[in-house]
Amino acid sequence: MPIPWAGSRIWAATPCPGNVHVDCADIPVPAWSNHVTVWATNGAGSMATAPLVVFNDIEPPRVTNAFSAPPMARAGSVAASLSFTKPMTTSTPLVVRYEPDMQAFTGTFVTTRTWMGAAPVVSGNDGVKTVSVSNGIDIVGIGLDPTGGLASFTVDTTPPTVSTLLSPADSSYWGSTTATLQWLPGTDSNGIAGVQVATNGAARLLGATNAWSVSVRQGGTYRWAVRTIDGAGNTSAWSETWQFTIDTNVPVVALLSPSNGMITNACRYACRGRFPPLRPWPATWWSLTARRMTRA
């Protein structure tokens, strides 16, 4: 029998007349290799065009990838996708669950090396969870090594606290067509991922910020509110709603008395003027500047 490749070893050369089944158990598998290649030849010494590969399969299958759930999961369900180092027997159901809740995943093999499933997430049962996998066997009957390769994830079903509005103050007037809304975001034990700002009912999703500038029009009244979103996607309740009005008109005041050029010997004199409609009255004020004049 010819040596099929450099460095190979021949440990048996047994004539096999006709079609003979040789059990793999009858072939001594050497310790120096994790697989052997068997080449068949006929009586004339012609070698078969393709070899048979016999694996020295003694290693248990393992889960190779981390648990594919998001780093944080909220109430509802969480998905898992597991990959294996070897082809698995798909007719043997895996037992996949997350601890310490003992919550089972329901899923199936999509290929002999990939399993996908999902498990419910119960509201209020927050904390770090780890995944366990058991009961799997590969296609040659070796049981699954349940250790390693599985990442943890965090269940967070608690929404952030409610944000506090800061500026513009409620029922105030804003003297510019660009208003900067400011607030104190809600807090969450697992961090804030973003906020939603609603102006006159239209909501905009922003990042984790505490201010937003918005273009507004003269004379418009704007109602606004904010809510916070954490890393798991939990959303807080809306803050209270404030409103502000844009007023960029410069008031024109007509001085009624004293009249222009009037001469008086009074030490005090009441000044009166006429104002256009001004809003809001409690915040409206005017100043009078006087200077002493002498005759030439």
C-alpha positions in Angstrom: 0.0 0.0 0.0 1.5 3.4 -1.0 2.0 6.1 1.6 -0.6 8.7 0.6 1.2 11.8 2.0 4.4 12.8 3.6 4.5 12.3 7.3 1.6 9.8 7.3 1.7 6.5 9.1 0.3 3.1 8.1 -0.8 1.0 11.0 -2.7 -1.7 9.1 -2.9 -2.9 5.6 -5.6 -5.5 5.5 -6.9 -7.1 2.2 -10.7 -6.6 1.9 -12.1 -8.8 -0.9 -15.4 -7.4 -2.2 -17.6 -4.9 -0.3 -16.6 -5.3 3.3 -17.8 -3.1 6.1 -15.1 -2.2 8.6 -16.3 -0.8 11.9 -14.4 2.3 13.0 -13.9 0.6 16.4 -11.7 -1.9 14.6 -9.3 0.7 13.4 -6.7 1.6 16.0 -6.8 5.4 16.2 -3.3 6.8 17.0 -2.8 9.2 19.9 -0.7 11.5 17.7 -3.7 12.8 15.7 -7.2 13.9 16.3 -8.3 12.4 13.0 -7.1 9.8 10.5 -7.6 9.5 6.8 -8.2 6.1 5.3 -7.2 5.5 1.7 -8.6 2.4 -0.1 -6.7 0.6 -2.8 -7.7 -2.3 -5.1 -5.8 -5.4 -5.8 -3.9 -3.7 -8.6 -2.7 -1.0 -6.2 -4.9 1.8 -7.6 -5.9 4.2 -4.9 -9.5 5.5 -4.5 -10.1 9.0 -5.8 -11.4 10.2 -2.4 -10.3 9.3 1.1 -12.4 8.5 4.1 -11.9 10.7 7.1 -12.4 9.1 10.4 -12.5 11.6 13.4 -11.0 10.7 16.7 -14.0 12.4 18.4 -13.5 12.5 22.1 -14.1 16.2 22.8 -17.5 17.2 24.1 -19.3 20.0 22.2 -19.3 23.5 23.7 -21.2 26.7 23.3 -18.8 29.0 21.4 -20.5 32.4 21.3 -21.7 34.6 24.1 -25.4 34.7 24.9 -26.8 37.1 22.3 -29.3 38.8 24.4 -28.9 42.6 24.7 -26.8 43.8 27.7 -30.1 44.9 29.3 -33.6 43.5 28.8 -36.9 45.0 29.9 -40.3 43.4 30.6 -41.6 41.2 27.8 -39.2 38.6 26.4 -35.5 38.1 25.7 -34.0 36.3 22.7 -31.0 33.9 22.7 -28.9 32.6 19.9 -26.3 29.8 20.7 -23.6 28.3 18.5 -21.8 25.0 19.1 -18.4 23.8 18.2 -19.7 20.6 16.7 -22.8 19.4 14.9 -25.5 18.6 17.5 -28.3 16.0 17.6 -31.2 18.2 16.9 -33.8 15.7 18.0 -32.5 16.0 21.6 -34.0 19.1 23.1 -31.7 21.5 24.8 -32.4 22.8 28.3 -31.7 26.5 28.2 -32.6 28.8 31.1 -31.4 31.9 32.9 -30.4 31.9 36.6 -31.2 32.5 39.4 -34.7 32.7 38.2 -34.8 29.2 36.7 -36.6 30.7 33.8 -36.7 28.4 30.7 -36.2 29.4 27.1 -38.4 27.9 24.4 -36.5 27.4 21.1 -35.2 25.0 18.5 -32.2 24.2 16.4 -32.1 26.1 13.1 -29.0 24.2 12.0 -27.0 21.4 13.7 -24.7 24.1 15.1 -27.2 26.9 15.9 -30.0 27.1 18.4 -32.4 30.0 18.8 -35.0 30.7 21.4 -36.7 33.2 23.7 -37.7 33.5 27.4 -40.2 35.7 29.2 -39.0 38.6 31.4 -41.2 39.3 34.4 -41.7 42.9 35.5 -40.0 43.7 38.8 -37.6 40.7 38.7 -34.6 42.9 38.0 -30.9 42.0 38.3 -28.0 40.2 36.6 -28.9 36.9 34.9 -26.6 34.1 33.7 -27.6 31.4 31.2 -27.2 27.7 31.6 -27.3 25.1 28.8 -27.6 21.3 29.4 -29.0 18.1 27.9 -27.4 18.5 24.5 -25.4 15.8 22.7 -23.5 15.9 19.4 -24.1 13.6 16.4 -21.8 10.9 17.8 -23.4 10.9 21.2 -21.0 12.9 23.3 -22.7 15.1 25.9 -22.5 18.9 26.0 -19.9 20.6 28.1 -22.1 23.2 29.9 -19.2 25.4 31.0 -17.9 28.6 29.4 -19.0 30.8 26.5 -22.1 32.2 28.0 -22.4 35.8 28.9 -24.7 37.5 31.4 -27.3 40.1 30.8 -29.2 42.5 33.1 -33.0 42.5 33.5 -34.2 46.1 34.1 -38.0 46.5 34.2 -38.0 49.7 36.4 -38.6 53.0 34.5 -36.5 56.0 35.2 -37.7 58.8 37.5 -39.7 61.7 36.1 -37.7 64.6 34.7 -38.0 68.1 36.2 -38.5 71.1 33.9 -36.2 74.2 34.4 -36.5 76.8 31.7 -38.4 78.6 30.1 -40.5 79.0 33.2 -44.1 78.0 33.0 -46.4 80.7 31.5 -43.4 82.9 30.8 -42.6 85.1 27.8 -39.6 84.4 25.6 -38.0 87.3 23.7 -36.3 85.3 20.9 -37.4 83.0 18.1 -34.9 80.4 19.3 -35.9 78.9 22.6 -33.6 76.7 24.7 -35.5 74.1 26.7 -33.7 72.9 29.8 -34.6 70.2 32.3 -33.2 67.9 34.9 -33.4 64.4 33.5 -34.8 61.5 35.5 -32.4 59.0 37.0 -32.0 55.2 36.6 -29.8 52.7 38.3 -28.6 51.4 34.9 -28.1 54.7 33.2 -30.0 57.0 30.9 -30.0 56.3 27.1 -32.0 59.2 25.9 -35.0 61.6 26.3 -38.1 62.5 24.4 -39.1 66.2 24.2 -42.7 67.0 23.2 -43.6 70.5 21.9 -47.2 71.1 21.2 -47.7 67.3 21.0 -44.9 66.5 18.6 -42.3 64.3 20.2 -38.6 64.2 19.3 -36.1 61.6 20.4 -32.8 62.9 21.7 -29.7 61.4 23.3 -28.9 61.6 26.9 -29.0 65.4 27.2 -30.6 68.1 29.4 -31.2 70.9 26.9 -32.5 71.4 23.4 -32.8 74.5 21.2 -36.0 74.8 19.1 -36.9 77.4 16.5 -40.2 79.1 17.3 -42.4 81.8 15.7 -43.4 85.2 17.0 -46.7 85.2 18.9 -46.8 81.4 19.3 -47.6 79.7 22.5 -45.7 76.4 23.1 -46.5 73.7 25.5 -43.6 71.3 26.3 -42.8 68.2 28.4 -40.0 65.7 28.7 -39.7 62.0 29.5 -36.6 59.8 30.0 -35.6 56.4 28.5 -33.1 54.0 30.1 -30.7 51.6 28.5 -33.2 48.8 28.6 -35.8 50.9 26.8 -38.0 51.6 29.8 -39.7 55.0 29.5 -40.6 57.2 32.4 -43.8 59.1 32.8 -44.0 62.5 31.1 -43.0 65.4 33.2 -45.5 68.1 34.0 -46.4 70.3 31.0 -45.2 73.9 30.9 -45.9 76.6 28.3 -44.3 79.8 27.1 -45.2 82.5 24.6 -42.9 84.1 22.1 -42.9 88.0 22.2 -40.2 89.8 20.2 -42.1 93.0 19.6 -40.5 96.2 21.0 -43.1 98.2 22.9 -43.6 101.9 21.9 -44.5 104.3 24.8 -46.0 107.8 24.3 -45.2 110.3 27.1 -48.4 112.2 28.1 -47.1 114.4 30.9 -45.1 116.4 31.6 -45.3 117.9 28.1 -42.3 118.6 26.1 -40.6 121.9 27.2 -42.8 122.3 30.3 -41.4 124.6 33.1 -42.4 123.8 36.6 -41.2 124.6 40.1 -42.5 121.4 41.6 -40.0 119.2 43.4 -41.9 116.1 42.4 -44.0 115.6 39.3 -46.1 112.6 38.2 -45.2 111.2 34.9 -47.9 109.6 32.8 -47.6 107.7 29.6 -49.6 105.5 27.2 -48.5 101.9 26.6 -49.5 99.5 23.9 -51.0 96.2 25.1 -48.1 94.6 27.0 -47.9 91.0 28.2 -47.6 90.0 30.9 -48.4 93.0 33.1 -46.8 91.7 36.3 -43.5 91.5 34.4 -43.8 94.8 32.5 -41.9 97.8 33.8 -40.6 101.1 32.4 -37.9 103.5 33.4 -37.7 107.3 33.2 -34.3 108.9 32.7 -34.0 112.7 33.5 -31.1 115.1 33.5 -30.8 118.7 34.7 -30.7 121.4 32.1 -29.4 125.0 32.7 -30.2 128.1 30.7 -27.5 129.6 28.6 
